[in-house]
Amino acid sequence: MTTALPVPVPAAVPRSPALRLQLVGDQPPGVPVDGAGGGRIGYLVFLPANVDPVALMNAHGVRPEVRPLGPGAFAAPEPATEPGPVPFDDGIRVDRARRLVEVDGRELELTYLEFDLLAHLVAHPYTVHTRDTLISDIWGYGHFGDGRTVDVHVARLRRKLGPAHRSRITTVRRVGYKYVPDRTA
């Protein structure tokens, strides 16, 4: 059984004076924690700064595992790709470590998201990426946009890549996009 006492904390104020606590794997009184776990359920509970969470849980007889969360606890995860140049050399060179894209030897000016999108596509050639997957991988799980956001960024990327390379980002109708390196390179 879990006791969670909701306290109104404005979500739009990330640095409010409330403590942010995550309650994970709580057990009713007298039930041993076996370590085997099973499916743990986690809750995020906001408490006013003047409330002692230990005293509150003791008053209700609940023994949760309480861990304070840092300021970046809800940030989108970083892509799990390694930095450095992408191995294909088909006129488009992406260097993640320096956040640099070169097209036929000239440096391309890209926005932060355009760079991440192109680097992701180039790092996974021939893989079809759904719009939803690209939204979660590039924009992060907290993004509330739709597939049209991806479409707009792909259109901008194609325009910046120029006529010789815009066809590298291929549309897979009603699904998403894939990167196709130059087969003659």
CYANA upper distance limits for C-alpha pairs under 8 A (distance plus 0.5 A):
  1 MET  CA     26 ASP  CA      7.98
  1 MET  CA     27 GLN  CA      7.03
  1 MET  CA     28 PRO  CA      6.19
  1 MET  CA     62 VAL  CA      8.50
  2 THR  CA     26 ASP  CA      7.07
  2 THR  CA     27 GLN  CA      8.02
  2 THR  CA     28 PRO  CA      8.18
  2 THR  CA     62 VAL  CA      7.60
  3 THR  CA     60 HIS  CA      7.90
  3 THR  CA     62 VAL  CA      7.52
  4 ALA  CA     43 TYR  CA      8.43
  4 ALA  CA     45 VAL  CA      7.19
  5 LEU  CA     45 VAL  CA      7.74
  6 PRO  CA     45 VAL  CA      7.11
  6 PRO  CA     46 PHE  CA      7.29
  6 PRO  CA     47 LEU  CA      8.29
  7 VAL  CA     45 VAL  CA      8.37
  7 VAL  CA     46 PHE  CA      6.53
  7 VAL  CA     47 LEU  CA      6.54
  7 VAL  CA     48 PRO  CA      7.85
  8 PRO  CA     46 PHE  CA      8.15
  9 VAL  CA     16 SER  CA      8.13
  9 VAL  CA     18 ALA  CA      7.70
  9 VAL  CA     46 PHE  CA      7.22
  9 VAL  CA     47 LEU  CA      8.50
  9 VAL  CA     48 PRO  CA      8.49
 10 PRO  CA     16 SER  CA      8.14
 17 PRO  CA     48 PRO  CA      7.42
 17 PRO  CA     49 ALA  CA      6.18
 18 ALA  CA     46 PHE  CA      6.88
 18 ALA  CA     47 LEU  CA      6.05
 18 ALA  CA     48 PRO  CA      5.04
 18 ALA  CA     49 ALA  CA      5.20
 19 LEU  CA     46 PHE  CA      6.57
 19 LEU  CA     47 LEU  CA      5.94
 19 LEU  CA     48 PRO  CA      6.76
 19 LEU  CA     49 ALA  CA      6.10
 19 LEU  CA     68 PRO  CA      8.36
 20 ARG  CA     44 LEU  CA      7.83
 20 ARG  CA     45 VAL  CA      7.03
 20 ARG  CA     46 PHE  CA      5.78
 20 ARG  CA     47 LEU  CA      7.36
 20 ARG  CA     68 PRO  CA      6.78
 20 ARG  CA     69 LEU  CA      6.73
 21 LEU  CA     44 LEU  CA      6.52
 21 LEU  CA     45 VAL  CA      6.11
 21 LEU  CA     46 PHE  CA      7.00
 21 LEU  CA     47 LEU  CA      8.32
 21 LEU  CA     66 VAL  CA      6.96
 21 LEU  CA     67 ARG  CA      6.51
 21 LEU  CA     68 PRO  CA      5.55
 21 LEU  CA     69 LEU  CA      6.81
 22 GLN  CA     42 GLY  CA      7.26
 22 GLN  CA     43 TYR  CA      6.19
 22 GLN  CA     44 LEU  CA      5.18
 22 GLN  CA     45 VAL  CA      6.81
 22 GLN  CA     66 VAL  CA      6.47
 22 GLN  CA     67 ARG  CA      6.22
 22 GLN  CA     68 PRO  CA      7.15
 22 GLN  CA     69 LEU  CA      7.62
 23 LEU  CA     42 GLY  CA      6.15
 23 LEU  CA     43 TYR  CA      5.68
 23 LEU  CA     44 LEU  CA      6.86
 23 LEU  CA     45 VAL  CA      7.79
 23 LEU  CA     64 PRO  CA      6.35
 23 LEU  CA     65 GLU  CA      6.29
 23 LEU  CA     66 VAL  CA      5.75
 23 LEU  CA     67 ARG  CA      7.63
 24 VAL  CA     40 ARG  CA      7.24
 24 VAL  CA     41 ILE  CA      6.59
 24 VAL  CA     42 GLY  CA      4.95
 24 VAL  CA     43 TYR  CA      7.02
 24 VAL  CA     64 PRO  CA      6.72
 24 VAL  CA     65 GLU  CA      5.97
 24 VAL  CA     66 VAL  CA      7.45
 25 GLY  CA     40 ARG  CA      5.88
 25 GLY  CA     41 ILE  CA      6.70
 25 GLY  CA     42 GLY  CA      7.32
 25 GLY  CA     64 PRO  CA      6.63
 25 GLY  CA     65 GLU  CA      6.83
 26 ASP  CA     62 VAL  CA      7.44
 26 ASP  CA     63 ARG  CA      6.19
 26 ASP  CA     64 PRO  CA      4.37
 26 ASP  CA     65 GLU  CA      6.75
 27 GLN  CA     31 VAL  CA      6.69
 27 GLN  CA     32 PRO  CA      8.17
 27 GLN  CA     33 VAL  CA      7.83
 27 GLN  CA     62 VAL  CA      7.18
 27 GLN  CA     63 ARG  CA      6.52
 27 GLN  CA     64 PRO  CA      7.03
 28 PRO  CA     61 GLY  CA      7.83
 28 PRO  CA     62 VAL  CA      6.36
 28 PRO  CA     63 ARG  CA      7.51
 29 PRO  CA     61 GLY  CA      6.69
 29 PRO  CA     62 VAL  CA      6.82
 29 PRO  CA     63 ARG  CA      7.55
 33 VAL  CA     37 GLY  CA      8.44
 47 LEU  CA     51 VAL  CA      6.94
 47 LEU  CA     53 PRO  CA      8.16
 51 VAL  CA     56 LEU  CA      8.07
 52 ASP  CA     56 LEU  CA      6.76
 53 PRO  CA     57 MET  CA      6.63
 54 VAL  CA     58 ASN  CA      6.57
 55 ALA  CA     59 ALA  CA      6.58
 56 LEU  CA     60 HIS  CA      7.15
 57 MET  CA     61 GLY  CA      6.60
 57 MET  CA     62 VAL  CA      5.78
 57 MET  CA     63 ARG  CA      7.15
 57 MET  CA     64 PRO  CA      8.30
 58 ASN  CA     62 VAL  CA      6.72
 58 ASN  CA     63 ARG  CA      7.84
 69 LEU  CA     73 ALA  CA      6.39
 75 ALA  CA    140 GLY  CA      8.40
 75 ALA  CA    142 GLY  CA      8.46
 76 ALA  CA    139 TRP  CA      8.32
 76 ALA  CA    140 GLY  CA      5.25
 76 ALA  CA    141 TYR  CA      6.54
 76 ALA  CA    142 GLY  CA      7.55
 77 PRO  CA    140 GLY  CA      7.53
 79 PRO  CA    137 ASP  CA      7.24
 79 PRO  CA    138 ILE  CA      8.14
 81 THR  CA    123 ALA  CA      8.44
 82 GLU  CA     96 ARG  CA      8.29
 83 PRO  CA     95 ASP  CA      7.64
 83 PRO  CA     96 ARG  CA      5.24
 83 PRO  CA     97 ALA  CA      5.27
 84 GLY  CA     94 VAL  CA      8.34
 84 GLY  CA     95 ASP  CA      5.49
 84 GLY  CA     96 ARG  CA      5.47
 84 GLY  CA     97 ALA  CA      5.45
 84 GLY  CA     98 ARG  CA      8.13
 85 PRO  CA     93 ARG  CA      7.31
 85 PRO  CA     94 VAL  CA      5.89
 85 PRO  CA     95 ASP  CA      4.54
 85 PRO  CA     96 ARG  CA      6.73
 85 PRO  CA     97 ALA  CA      8.12
 86 VAL  CA     93 ARG  CA      7.23
 86 VAL  CA     94 VAL  CA      6.16
 86 VAL  CA     95 ASP  CA      7.03
 86 VAL  CA     96 ARG  CA      8.42
 86 VAL  CA    122 VAL  CA      7.68
 86 VAL  CA    123 ALA  CA      6.68
 88 PHE  CA     92 ILE  CA      8.34
 88 PHE  CA     93 ARG  CA      7.81
 88 PHE  CA    181 PRO  CA      7.82
 89 ASP  CA     93 ARG  CA      6.70
 89 ASP  CA    185 ALA  CA      7.52
 90 ASP  CA    181 PRO  CA      6.64
 90 ASP  CA    182 ASP  CA      5.82
 90 ASP  CA    185 ALA  CA      5.82
 91 GLY  CA    102 GLU  CA      8.22
 91 GLY  CA    103 VAL  CA      5.96
 91 GLY  CA    104 ASP  CA      5.22
 91 GLY  CA    105 GLY  CA      7.98
 91 GLY  CA    165 HIS  CA      8.43
 92 ILE  CA    101 VAL  CA      7.58
 92 ILE  CA    102 GLU  CA      6.28
 92 ILE  CA    103 VAL  CA      5.11
 92 ILE  CA    104 ASP  CA      6.97
 92 ILE  CA    165 HIS  CA      8.49
 93 ARG  CA    101 VAL  CA      6.09
 93 ARG  CA    102 GLU  CA      5.58
 93 ARG  CA    103 VAL  CA      6.95
 94 VAL  CA     99 ARG  CA      8.00
 94 VAL  CA    100 LEU  CA      6.47
 94 VAL  CA    101 VAL  CA      5.07
 94 VAL  CA    102 GLU  CA      7.11
 94 VAL  CA    119 ALA  CA      6.78
 94 VAL  CA    122 VAL  CA      8.28
 95 ASP  CA     99 ARG  CA      6.16
 95 ASP  CA    100 LEU  CA      5.65
 95 ASP  CA    101 VAL  CA      6.78
 96 ARG  CA    100 LEU  CA      7.11
 96 ARG  CA    119 ALA  CA      7.75
 99 ARG  CA    115 PHE  CA      7.82
100 LEU  CA    107 GLU  CA      7.71
100 LEU  CA    108 LEU  CA      8.04
101 VAL  CA    107 GLU  CA      6.38
101 VAL  CA    108 LEU  CA      6.00
101 VAL  CA    109 GLU  CA      8.23
101 VAL  CA    115 PHE  CA      8.15
102 GLU  CA    106 ARG  CA      5.68
102 GLU  CA    107 GLU  CA      4.86
102 GLU  CA    108 LEU  CA      6.09
103 VAL  CA    107 GLU  CA      6.90
103 VAL  CA    108 LEU  CA      7.07
103 VAL  CA    161 LEU  CA      7.49
108 LEU  CA    160 LYS  CA      7.90
108 LEU  CA    161 LEU  CA      8.36
110 LEU  CA    114 GLU  CA      6.14
110 LEU  CA    115 PHE  CA      6.18
111 THR  CA    115 PHE  CA      6.60
112 TYR  CA    116 ASP  CA      6.88
113 LEU  CA    117 LEU  CA      6.49
113 LEU  CA    138 ILE  CA      7.63
113 LEU  CA    139 TRP  CA      8.02
114 GLU  CA    118 LEU  CA      6.61
114 GLU  CA    153 HIS  CA      6.93
114 GLU  CA    154 VAL  CA      8.43
114 GLU  CA    157 LEU  CA      7.08
115 PHE  CA    119 ALA  CA      6.46
116 ASP  CA    120 HIS  CA      6.50
116 ASP  CA    138 ILE  CA      6.89
117 LEU  CA    121 LEU  CA      6.75
117 LEU  CA    134 LEU  CA      8.21
117 LEU  CA    138 ILE  CA      6.79
118 LEU  CA    122 VAL  CA      6.50
118 LEU  CA    157 LEU  CA      8.05
119 ALA  CA    123 ALA  CA      6.43
120 HIS  CA    124 HIS  CA      6.97
120 HIS  CA    138 ILE  CA      8.48
121 LEU  CA    125 PRO  CA      6.84
121 LEU  CA    169 ILE  CA      8.49
121 LEU  CA    178 LYS  CA      6.98
121 LEU  CA    179 TYR  CA      5.98
122 VAL  CA    179 TYR  CA      6.45
122 VAL  CA    181 PRO  CA      8.48
124 HIS  CA    179 TYR  CA      7.81
125 PRO  CA    178 LYS  CA      7.23
125 PRO  CA    179 TYR  CA      5.47
125 PRO  CA    180 VAL  CA      6.29
125 PRO  CA    181 PRO  CA      7.38
126 TYR  CA    178 LYS  CA      6.20
126 TYR  CA    179 TYR  CA      6.11
126 TYR  CA    180 VAL  CA      6.03
127 THR  CA    178 LYS  CA      6.05
127 THR  CA    179 TYR  CA      7.63
128 VAL  CA    172 VAL  CA      7.84
128 VAL  CA    175 VAL  CA      8.41
128 VAL  CA    176 GLY  CA      7.07
128 VAL  CA    177 TYR  CA      6.09
128 VAL  CA    178 LYS  CA      5.18
128 VAL  CA    179 TYR  CA      8.46
129 HIS  CA    133 THR  CA      6.73
129 HIS  CA    134 LEU  CA      6.89
129 HIS  CA    175 VAL  CA      8.09
129 HIS  CA    176 GLY  CA      5.99
129 HIS  CA    177 TYR  CA      5.90
129 HIS  CA    178 LYS  CA      6.59
130 THR  CA    134 LEU  CA      6.78
130 THR  CA    175 VAL  CA      5.81
130 THR  CA    176 GLY  CA      4.78
130 THR  CA    177 TYR  CA      7.14
131 ARG  CA    135 ILE  CA      6.61
131 ARG  CA    146 ASP  CA      8.46
131 ARG  CA    147 GLY  CA      5.65
131 ARG  CA    150 VAL  CA      6.86
131 ARG  CA    175 VAL  CA      7.41
131 ARG  CA    176 GLY  CA      5.62
131 ARG  CA    177 TYR  CA      8.04
132 ASP  CA    136 SER  CA      6.79
132 ASP  CA    146 ASP  CA      8.09
132 ASP  CA    147 GLY  CA      7.05
133 THR  CA    137 ASP  CA      6.47
134 LEU  CA    138 ILE  CA      6.13
134 LEU  CA    139 TRP  CA      7.97
134 LEU  CA    150 VAL  CA      7.84
135 ILE  CA    139 TRP  CA      5.61
135 ILE  CA    140 GLY  CA      6.92
135 ILE  CA    141 TYR  CA      8.12
135 ILE  CA    143 HIS  CA      7.86
135 ILE  CA    145 GLY  CA      8.37
135 ILE  CA    146 ASP  CA      8.21
135 ILE  CA    147 GLY  CA      7.94
135 ILE  CA    150 VAL  CA      7.56
136 SER  CA    140 GLY  CA      4.97
136 SER  CA    141 TYR  CA      5.50
136 SER  CA    143 HIS  CA      8.05
137 ASP  CA    141 TYR  CA      8.30
139 TRP  CA    143 HIS  CA      6.57
145 GLY  CA    149 THR  CA      6.83
146 ASP  CA    150 VAL  CA      8.17
147 GLY  CA    151 ASP  CA      7.00
148 ARG  CA    152 VAL  CA      6.72
149 THR  CA    153 HIS  CA      6.91
150 VAL  CA    154 VAL  CA      6.57
151 ASP  CA    155 ALA  CA      6.66
152 VAL  CA    156 ARG  CA      6.85
153 HIS  CA    157 LEU  CA      6.65
154 VAL  CA    158 ARG  CA      6.61
154 VAL  CA    169 ILE  CA      8.27
155 ALA  CA    159 ARG  CA      6.75
156 ARG  CA    160 LYS  CA      6.74
157 LEU  CA    161 LEU  CA      6.54
157 LEU  CA    166 ARG  CA      8.23
158 ARG  CA    162 GLY  CA      6.91
158 ARG  CA    165 HIS  CA      8.00
158 ARG  CA    166 ARG  CA      4.95
158 ARG  CA    167 SER  CA      8.00
158 ARG  CA    169 ILE  CA      7.76
159 ARG  CA    163 PRO  CA      8.16
159 ARG  CA    166 ARG  CA      7.33
161 LEU  CA    165 HIS  CA      6.04
161 LEU  CA    166 ARG  CA      5.92
162 GLY  CA    166 ARG  CA      6.17
163 PRO  CA    167 SER  CA      8.21
168 ARG  CA    179 TYR  CA      5.99
168 ARG  CA    180 VAL  CA      5.44
168 ARG  CA    181 PRO  CA      6.57
168 ARG  CA    182 ASP  CA      7.78
169 ILE  CA    177 TYR  CA      7.12
169 ILE  CA    178 LYS  CA      6.24
169 ILE  CA    179 TYR  CA      5.13
169 ILE  CA    180 VAL  CA      6.90
170 THR  CA    177 TYR  CA      6.09
170 THR  CA    178 LYS  CA      5.83
170 THR  CA    179 TYR  CA      6.61
170 THR  CA    180 VAL  CA      7.46
171 THR  CA    176 GLY  CA      6.59
171 THR  CA    177 TYR  CA      5.17
171 THR  CA    178 LYS  CA      7.19
172 VAL  CA    176 GLY  CA      5.71
172 VAL  CA    177 TYR  CA      5.92
172 VAL  CA    178 LYS  CA      7.74
